[in-house]
Amino acid sequence: MSRTTLFATLVATLSILAVLVMPLVEAAPLKLQFQQTWGGPNSEIANGVAIGTDGNIYLSGQTNSFGAGGFDAFLLKFTPSDTLLWQHTWGTASDEQGVAVATSIDSSVYLAAQTFAIGVTGADLIKFTPDGNLVWQTQLDGSAQAFVSSVAVTPDGASVYVAGTTLNSTGRDHAILLKFSSSGTLTWQKTWGGRFDEGASGVAVAADGSVYMTGGTSSFTRNEAFLNKFNPDGTLVWQRGYGLAPSTLVSANALAIAQDGSIYITGDSQVQGTAQEVFLAKFAPDGTLVSQENWAETRLGSAGLGVAVSPDGSVWVTGNTGIGAGGGDAILLHFSTTGRILNANTWGGTNNDSGNQIVVGADGRAYTAGQTMSTPPYSFLRAPTKTVNPGGTVAILTGVVGDFTGTVSNPNGVVGNPNGSLTFAGDTDAVLLKV
């Protein structure tokens, strides 16, 4: 070997070693762009958030300060710079809860809501124009005891999916998936489950039209999260369970799909006798588990309630945790495409606060919907960035898909124009955060 070749080999070797021992470069700290509360003298909670084609933000939730009944759903529209454009309530003489919101390529806004009456529950889907005008409203028959949890729109805007839970004839809960046309016609309705209980907490539609539903199940060998893939015609493509040991409780609370087709689910896992932890699991479109991380920061317990993917492929998770400024705080976790945690923050005041859902805009800014029981001031604090691989495994489930027989009707809900305050006004206020 010549002296020149030896020197080149030595330089290359040293370069590789330098890379191997180089510490990971910590991501720049997150900066809170704005924090906005909304509410009245009683209680408001934001459960859903979505971004329209014009970049404006829609916030949905529940209020008992305004509206037609004890509780009503609400829908707010903000600009990206925090200006409130309009605010509406929707409800009947019974109690309603705004659960989730989604937008369409034609700028339509779909509000998924829940009606609670004596002995019955109804799953509601309401369509609005971007100006806040009511287009149509429909409700799955209350005798079906259906609970809605999530809503998603197809990329072409032609169809809307609603996921949730229904009580079957044996008194057990089953997951339910409904497909509507953009005009409000019920296209098909499916149930999925096993011997015991299932509940769907999230639904999302991929670029190819595939539909993914997630939630929790206790029907198989353990209490675990499930992830199911459906074709647009309602045919089940595959079903997977994600969990740990039989004594560990695992449940998924939300899911999101990346531009490359990867599926992310978040939720909570709890080993018996220990605190609850946030988990984030990544799956390939064929149901293969790609990566998994648990955020294990505290003995006080945490839960992942919302997940979103940035245009650059990084992943955001929100939820709640026992650490922070006081009480329980909202959390905001940011992960790379490989599952490495980039940032962790808490937000809140001296009382209980939570992040319930999250969405990311085309500019990479993340918006979190949640709630606060705290009066100002609020703190946005850095949190520990420790994560662990929990060693979860994936099983092929054997749940059965059934044809649901619920009927739909017009619930005749009324749209109201509340005068909610943008300063803390009640015992609990809705929250919108931007980072």
Protein Blocks (a to p, Z undefined) as FASTA:
>chain_A
ZZklmmmmmmmmmmmmmmmmpccddddddddfbdcddddfkbcddfbdcddfkopacddd
ddfkbcjblbdcddddddfkopafbdcddddfbdcddfbdcddfkopacdddddddehia
cdddddddfkopafbdcdddfklopacfbdcddfklpaccdddddddfkopacddddddd
fkopafbdcddddfkdcddfbdcddfkopacdddddfkbmbdcdddddddfkopafbdcd
ddddfkbccddfbdcddfkopacdddddddehiacddddddddfkopafbdcdddfbfnb
padfbdcddfkopacdddddfbdjehjadddddddfkopafbdcdeddfbdcddfbdcdd
fkopacdddddfbdcddddddddfbdcdehiacdddfbdcdddfbdcddehiacddddbd
fbdfbfbdcddddZZ
